Amino acid sequence: MAAERDEPHMHGESDAERRRRRALFLRELNEAKELRERVQPRRARAARARQQMRMRTFRW
C-alpha cells in the first residue's frame, strides 16, 4: 500500500480518478471538522480565534 501512495501513476491511475478521490477525501475531512466543532465547541471556538489571529498578522 505504501508503494501505491508513493507512485500513484505507476498503476495507470487517471487524473480524473485522482481528483475524484481527492474530492472525496476533502469532503470527509470537512465533515470530520464540523463534527469536532459540534462535539467540542469551546476548543473549536479557540481554534477559530487562533486562525483568525494568524490571518490578521500574516503579511502578503
N, C-alpha and C positions, 0 to 999 in steps of 0.2 A: 504494500500500500504506500510506503514511503517513496518508492521509485515513481509511482503514479503521480504523487503530488509534486515531485521534483521536476519531472519532464512530462507535462500533460500532452504535448503534441506527438510524443512517441507512439501513442496508441491511436492516432488518427482522429483525435477529438477536434471537432469543428469549432470555429469561433462562436457560432450560434449556440452550440451546446454549452460552451464555457460561460457565455453571457447568461444563459438560462439558469445554470447552476449558481452563478454569482448573484443574480436577482433573487433567487430562492433563499440563498444564504442571508442577503441583506434584509429580506422580509422577515425571516425568522429572528435575526438579530434585533430588529426594531420591535418585534413582538416581545422578545425577552426583556428589552429595556423598559417597555411600557408596563409589563408585569412587575418588574422590580420596583418601578415607581409607585405602583399601587400597593405593593406589599411593604415597602419601606419609604413612606412619604417624607419623613424628616431627612433621611440620608439623601434621597433624590433631590430634595429642595436645596440642601447644602451643595450637592454636586452641580446643580444648575447655577447656583450663585458663584461657585469657583470657576465654572466655564465662562460665565458672563464676565467675570473679572479678568480672566485670561484674554478674552476677546477685546475687552476695553484697553488693555495695556499692550496689545500686540501692535507692532509697527509694520506698515506695508512697505 
